Amino acid sequence: MTYSYTDKRVLVTGAASGIGRAVALRLADEGAQLYLTDVNAEGLGRAVAEVRALGADVAEHRPLDISDFDAVADFAADIHSRHPAMDVVMNIAGISAWGTVSELTHNHWRSMVDVNLMGPIHVIESFIPPMVAAGMGGRLVNVSSAAGLVALPWHAAYSASKYGLRGLSEVLRFDLAKHRIGVCVVVPGAVDTPLVQTVQIAGVDRDDPGVKKWVQRFSGHAVTPEKAADKILDGVAKNRFLIYTSPDIRALYAFKRLAPWPYSEVMKQVNVLFSRALRPKAKAPRQLPPG
């Protein structure tokens, strides 16, 4: 039986831009009833207007930071006081930072975990129990990353959050199966979103021509948010656990699993190339006091 999003109640976090916005617009075309949030209030307002211009129903929307549990819980309580439980919960919001262990600050590590891992957990805590209680089944969708599958250079902080989200999703896949709630984890590779242009690279001058060249090269291989949204919604409809937005990540993950030794050797070389391309800017020598 073909899965339909028509009249489904769907929560989308990170709806103001990138993949979240593209997913919301595609769901609008599919006739879903949308519940949207993003930390960017202005961008969220534009997304809501775009969705409504397509004739879709945005039943509730609110700008909030998903790392703030109270804000997420209050939004959920308000929604559930006026509407039935969600049919689909989509954790799309996220941030990114790259860097070596020597350059990453504590705030980089903390923000990756707070937004990319604890944020989705806050949403799960607030929206999944009502779905279980309603007994109508549904879908939970968590957007991890290629960095949640393989050891990309300089991605330690980001991978800590994205591997965690993938592990959480795998457990919930089985925990929630008895409630007919399918769990899907999206593992995007390069997607041409504002996140690519604004990603923090600790200790690196983003305005350096060499760095700009590598960012542009990365963007040139990226799929559009719209293509990613199509892959995601198709995979969710088919209740796939791992959803790839591009074939290169599927191939890389298969390489890791099927040929672990060659994978390790290749990734060592990739790390060397990456570090040469994105050298941390030299720190100014410490000035000694006169005398």
C-alpha angles and dihedrals in degrees: 000000000000114000113234129198092199110128091355114143105234129184114204122186120197089032098150098079148352119015094352093056092045091050091049092051092047090049089050089057088050092055099249124157105239135215109187137188140167137159089240104080096187094047091046090053090054092048092050090051091049092050093048090047086063089057095253126140118248098189096180136001134173136170109235144143109249090209086069104083095193092053092051093045092049091051091049092048091051092048094048091048089062106025140036121259120291122269093204130022115195119192101197104140115106147138134217140214130173130196148118120276088254093055104037113097125217088253090058091054093043096047093050091054095039096052105026100039111016091040093061089041089056090052092047092049091050103040110026100062091058088051090052091048092049090057094211098117121225142158137291113199121191121185109217120160146236080266086065090061108036138028103260114185118264091005099111097120093040092045091050088063098038097046087049092052091049091050091048090050093051092054093046090048088071099030092056098038092090088058091051091244109141118211121213126184118200117211107191123187118196112349120175099237134134086263090072092057096043103038111134113240106192114230094001127113105233089197093059108116092229092052091046089052092055093046090051090048089052091049090049090062094043124110119230120261088243093057090047090051091052091052092047098050092044090051093046091050088054091045093235115173097212115039117190121199093197134023095235093071092049089052094046093050091048089050090053093050099041101036108028097165097050088043090056092050093047093048091051089057093044088054091053092049092046092050092049091050095047106037114177110248114259115264117235112253115256111258114231118219115257117268 
